[in-house]
Structures are given as structure tokens and as C-alpha cells.
Amino acid sequence: MAGLRELQRQRVHEAISAAAIALFLERGFDEVPVTEVAAAAGVSKPTLFKYFPTKEDLVLHRIADHQGEAARVVRRRAPGERPLEALRRHFLDGLSRHDPVTGLNDEPEVLAYQRMVYSTPSLVARLFQHMSLDERALAEALAETVDDLTADLVAGQVLATQRVLALRNVELLAEGRPLAEVEREAVRAAERAFSLLPAGV
């Protein structure tokens, strides 16, 4: 019974978010009130806020699904593999899968979603809150193998690096460049970027 309730909860969660993002992409994030999102999803406004505490969360839950991912990559790395090597491999794997979180995805809805996120100040601010939590989680994972200061510094550098790489990919695709061409550049840029990070971590 609990499994069925959780499945129903996930369906409602997805339905609300899908309705919200469709409306936001059509008219703009700031132009659509939460009451209209609730009506489109067939739920009340209080119900909507039970699933999504803020309007920004209606959009950024797709990114929040990746919350703590870097820390998990470090903790689940293969025996003998260095943390930065695991993170590098994971990012390159994401590029090969055209994972939207790497910025390397040219599906029209994904490009429109990325444009909306990066051009809406409140979404950018909320995105940085997510990144701050990710940075803390990664630092804690790294602190299991290096001192706390090194862990804090490296965590900040890694996540800043990934953000810069992803945003660069979004911008190149937005210029109309072919995906295959951008992918080649993205792989080279990632290899170079990770080579500039502290080699011993």
C-alpha cells in the first residue's frame, strides 16, 4: 500500500511540474501565476505547495534530481580510483549520453528550458542555492581522503568547472552549432578543464 501511495505521489509531482514547465516555456516564468499552474495540473494551490515549496522549485526539481551527485560519484568510485578521476569520468559519460545537466543536449524543449533558467534571475539565484548544497556534500565526501581545507577548495573548483563547461555547451548550441561539432569541443574542453584541477586529489 505504501508503494502505491508513493507511486501516486510521484505521478502528481510529475504532472504538476510538467504543467508548470509547459506554461512557463510558453509565456515566461514571471508571467504565469502559481494559481494558473495549479489549475492546469488539476490540483489546489495548497496541494501544489505541498509538493513544491516555491515557484522556482516547479522548474528546478529537474536539476534537484542531481542533488548530491558529485558526492555520490566520489563515494562510489572504483577501488584505487582518485576522486577527481571519477568526477572527470562521470562528466565525460554525461557528455556521451547528452545528459541535459552537462548542457550538451539540443532537444528544443531542453534548449528552451536552459534559456529560461539562465535568463530568469530568481531561477539563477535558486540554482546557486542548489549548487551550494552540492558543494558542501562534495566537500564532505572529499574530506574522507584529504584535509578539510583542501576538500572545501577542490569541491568549489570542481563544481565551478562543471558549471562553466555546461553553460558553454548551452551557449554554443544556442548559436545553432551542430550537436556533433559542439560535442567534440565539449569533450576537449572537459579534458582540459579537469587537467587544470589539483592532480593529487
Wavefront OBJ file of the C-alpha trace (Angstrom):
o trace
v 0.000 0.000 0.000
v 2.836 2.389 0.862
v 4.422 1.662 -2.533
v 1.166 2.507 -4.290
v 0.867 5.797 -2.376
v 4.429 6.722 -3.299
v 3.761 5.925 -6.966
v 0.651 8.124 -6.893
v 2.641 10.899 -5.211
v 5.316 10.706 -7.935
v 2.650 10.915 -10.639
v 1.092 14.021 -9.091
v 4.577 15.539 -8.655
v 5.410 14.961 -12.327
v 2.006 16.186 -13.527
v 2.340 19.466 -11.616
v 5.897 20.056 -12.825
v 5.068 19.184 -16.453
v 2.094 21.570 -16.435
v 4.216 24.316 -14.871
v 7.135 23.997 -17.262
v 4.836 23.900 -20.313
v 3.178 27.143 -19.196
v 6.478 28.795 -18.263
v 8.082 27.917 -21.603
v 5.050 29.204 -23.466
v 4.632 32.527 -21.646
v 7.646 33.081 -19.402
v 8.321 32.170 -15.791
v 7.345 35.552 -14.347
v 4.154 35.789 -16.413
v 2.420 32.670 -15.064
v 0.900 32.769 -11.551
v 1.029 29.691 -9.346
v -2.786 29.564 -9.246
v -2.820 29.002 -13.008
v -0.261 26.196 -12.700
v -2.383 24.518 -10.030
v -5.498 24.784 -12.202
v -3.667 23.355 -15.228
v -2.427 20.415 -13.132
v -5.876 19.832 -11.605
v -4.795 20.435 -8.009
v -5.407 23.128 -5.410
v -2.806 25.785 -4.644
v -2.170 24.333 -1.125
v -1.625 20.888 -2.693
v 0.826 22.350 -5.179
v 2.863 23.887 -2.352
v 2.942 20.538 -0.523
v 4.887 19.173 -3.494
v 6.857 22.302 -4.405
v 7.653 24.775 -1.584
v 8.445 27.629 -4.013
v 7.535 28.589 -7.552
v 11.192 28.161 -8.541
v 11.110 24.545 -7.358
v 8.494 23.812 -10.037
v 11.272 24.336 -12.576
v 14.418 23.341 -10.743
v 13.281 19.973 -9.428
v 14.683 18.556 -12.681
v 18.085 19.813 -11.630
v 17.462 18.908 -7.990
v 17.204 15.277 -9.130
v 21.004 15.515 -9.495
v 21.444 16.875 -5.957
v 24.473 15.302 -4.279
v 25.524 13.514 -7.468
v 29.181 14.587 -7.316
v 29.449 13.367 -3.714
v 27.898 10.022 -4.710
v 30.365 9.666 -7.597
v 33.288 10.180 -5.201
v 31.965 7.729 -2.627
v 31.095 5.038 -5.178
v 34.281 5.273 -7.227
v 36.227 2.129 -8.074
v 38.929 0.961 -5.634
v 42.157 2.828 -6.334
v 40.441 5.483 -8.469
v 41.190 9.054 -7.422
v 38.171 11.282 -6.675
v 38.932 13.776 -9.446
v 39.401 10.985 -11.964
v 35.988 9.591 -11.005
v 34.398 13.034 -11.375
v 36.099 13.574 -14.740
v 34.917 10.178 -15.990
v 31.377 10.869 -14.790
v 31.224 14.234 -16.571
v 32.550 12.729 -19.812
v 29.991 9.915 -19.529
v 27.297 12.588 -19.158
v 28.518 14.273 -22.343
v 28.372 10.978 -24.251
v 24.769 10.452 -23.032
v 23.878 14.073 -23.891
v 22.684 14.496 -20.318
v 20.998 17.942 -20.127
v 22.878 18.686 -16.887
v 26.104 18.880 -18.969
v 24.477 21.432 -21.278
v 25.063 19.119 -24.245
v 21.531 18.423 -25.446
v 19.934 20.042 -28.490
v 16.326 18.942 -27.998
v 14.195 22.077 -28.481
v 12.437 21.767 -25.088
v 15.766 21.264 -23.302
v 17.282 24.326 -25.006
v 14.203 26.389 -24.154
v 14.347 25.153 -20.557
v 18.034 26.091 -20.265
v 17.367 29.549 -21.727
v 14.540 30.110 -19.262
v 16.621 29.045 -16.249
v 19.676 31.129 -17.109
v 17.683 34.238 -18.107
v 15.426 34.377 -15.010
v 17.148 35.981 -12.002
v 15.080 34.150 -9.358
v 15.811 30.791 -11.003
v 19.528 31.566 -11.221
v 19.530 32.515 -7.532
v 17.755 29.281 -6.602
v 20.135 27.317 -8.840
v 23.085 28.711 -6.895
v 21.437 27.566 -3.655
v 21.332 24.035 -5.076
v 24.972 24.337 -6.115
v 25.942 25.482 -2.624
v 24.373 22.338 -1.143
v 26.142 20.212 -3.762
v 29.450 21.875 -2.929
v 29.005 21.135 0.788
v 28.131 17.483 0.078
v 31.106 17.062 -2.250
v 33.467 18.675 0.279
v 32.274 16.207 2.924
v 32.899 13.290 0.574
v 36.377 14.567 -0.337
v 37.208 15.173 3.338
v 37.200 11.411 3.792
v 40.519 11.318 1.881
v 42.055 14.821 2.228
v 42.114 17.583 4.843
v 39.067 19.832 5.263
v 40.534 22.946 3.616
v 41.677 21.005 0.553
v 38.256 19.345 0.363
v 36.457 22.715 0.509
v 38.715 24.297 -2.110
v 38.554 21.378 -4.524
v 34.772 20.993 -4.186
v 34.313 24.648 -5.128
v 36.677 24.325 -8.081
v 35.058 21.139 -9.402
v 31.500 22.457 -9.319
v 32.521 25.818 -10.783
v 34.318 23.932 -13.558
v 31.279 21.804 -14.342
v 29.012 24.867 -14.329
v 31.285 26.776 -16.732
v 31.529 23.770 -19.063
v 27.758 23.193 -19.062
v 26.942 26.853 -19.675
v 29.477 26.968 -22.509
v 27.769 23.985 -24.163
v 24.345 25.621 -23.787
v 25.627 28.827 -25.392
v 27.292 27.017 -28.314
v 24.136 25.037 -29.067
v 22.017 28.190 -28.754
v 24.145 29.686 -31.547
v 22.847 26.916 -33.800
v 26.054 24.891 -33.886
v 25.576 21.166 -34.771
v 25.494 18.835 -31.763
v 28.302 16.597 -33.084
v 30.593 19.612 -33.535
v 29.804 21.007 -30.081
v 30.279 17.559 -28.539
v 33.832 17.313 -29.901
v 34.630 20.733 -28.463
v 32.888 19.870 -25.187
v 34.986 16.739 -24.682
v 38.221 18.643 -25.377
v 37.160 21.455 -23.045
v 36.280 18.991 -20.269
v 39.587 17.155 -20.610
v 41.470 20.451 -20.435
v 39.398 21.784 -17.533
v 39.845 18.687 -15.377
v 43.585 18.637 -16.155
v 43.830 22.089 -14.547
v 42.373 20.854 -11.256
v 44.688 19.637 -8.440
v 46.256 16.431 -9.767
v 46.809 14.768 -6.413
v 43.188 14.660 -5.246
l 1 2 3 4 5 6 7 8 9 10 11 12 13 14 15 16 17 18 19 20 21 22 23 24 25 26 27 28 29 30 31 32 33 34 35 36 37 38 39 40 41 42 43 44 45 46 47 48 49 50 51 52 53 54 55 56 57 58 59 60 61 62 63 64 65 66 67 68 69 70 71 72 73 74 75 76 77 78 79 80 81 82 83 84 85 86 87 88 89 90 91 92 93 94 95 96 97 98 99 100 101 102 103 104 105 106 107 108 109 110 111 112 113 114 115 116 117 118 119 120 121 122 123 124 125 126 127 128 129 130 131 132 133 134 135 136 137 138 139 140 141 142 143 144 145 146 147 148 149 150 151 152 153 154 155 156 157 158 159 160 161 162 163 164 165 166 167 168 169 170 171 172 173 174 175 176 177 178 179 180 181 182 183 184 185 186 187 188 189 190 191 192 193 194 195 196 197 198 199 200 201
